[in-house]
Amino acid sequence: MKLDDAKEIIKEFVDEPIVNFQIEKTIFDQDNGRELYNQTIREKVGRKHGVYIWIDKETGEIVYIGMAGKIKTDGTLGDHSIQNRLLASRGKDKVTKKDLQTNDYIKGLMAEHRIRTLDFYIIYSKQDEPPAYIEALLLYKYYKENRRLPKFNSSF
């Protein structure tokens, strides 16, 4: 599945425009690389709900599909925006048992998989459209085409 396919699948559920920017692996080589990543996210990503897609710029492969914005029992969306998601902890590191921040998670993935540039696509959902549904549509289509998930998605 390519980005254009993804956009076509979800077009009725999302707002335009799609935000696009790149994170270069070299940003993390700088002493303040983690802060530069966080600054980029704060500047480029709104405090809105929706989905995000990471693409290895060199290969064009979608490597991750994620979402932010869960619906609560009362029907309202939670306050965890895409910006918050891309700045937040991703859970405990298996080795150190410390919280693993998204900037360190991305740094590790890029190093381990020799990715020089990640293209970030931020796609905001329309009012009353659940981001989890939009993410599920994308993951399902990806799975049906490839018989697997994007390499950084661990489950669906």
Buried (B, 14 or more C-beta within 10 A) or exposed (E): BEBEBBBEBBEEBBEEEBBBBEBBBEBBEEEEBBEBBBEBBEEBBEEBBBBBBBBBBEEEBBBBBBBBBBBEEEEEBEEBBBBBBBBEEBEEBEEEEEEBBBBBBBBEBBEEEEBEBBBBBBBBBEEEBBBBBBBBBBBEBBBEEEEEBBEBBEEE
